[in-house]
């Protein structure tokens, strides 16, 4: 999702710009560019997102099926990770060798692939992104059940009745790698309506990754304004991608050091790193965060395991 947010203007200027790959008709350029730069935050966050799905299902059963809103979803890749258990390597291999370059052929190939891939999570997925081509492909290819192509970072942007209905139907929000481009402006609109179709039930929950270069205060404040407790999951730090070049590495590390963040065991090794955050109604927050800690413990002792990187 690429907006014109001012909250994190200086931080975004320190990062490499990949805007051009978010507006193509198919995901081929996006996938290739992300693979080139070792992009992995979506797959790293997958076990935590899946655990939030399972927790909701345990408490709501079939009474309130899990509808997941992916904020900054691009081409619906996060949905494929969580719903179908796809790995990023599988995604790269598929689009480099099996998905035709033409739009119709690519959509049909993805639909066939997903039809023979049993979902690992029983959920419906909705995506929000400012890229209309990305949302269009995700819907036509079956990566998403619903899509919203809007940039709520713009002054005066307001959701339509249909968009509000999508937000109201979702009891889980995820965002992996989009915070920074997405700010409290977009989240204020989403959270006003999130999960309102089923008040007083479990949820809504949120699972969010945020690069260490971003101040989480505005994000925390917007969740709290909407009655949700927001906090980090201790001891979980996820690699997002390699730095695009030495210049990006220098800019980001200089920015972090100015903010008093120690990068020696993290970004100095050549990658962006993100912290993991969750949000829930106050009486359910510890339940959700404890479930995230259980996932971290399951992955502990496996330094190469997806979802938990220890240094």
PyMOL commands that set and color helices and strands:
alter all, ss='L'
color gray80, all
select helices_A, chain A and resi 9-14+19-22+28-36+41-60+77-84+88-97+103-115+132-140+161-169+184-193+196-198+217-225+246-258+267-269+282-299
alter helices_A, ss='H'
color red, helices_A
select strands_A, chain A and resi 67-71+124-129+146-149+172-175+205-211+228-242+271-281
alter strands_A, ss='S'
color yellow, strands_A
deselect
rebuild
show_as cartoon
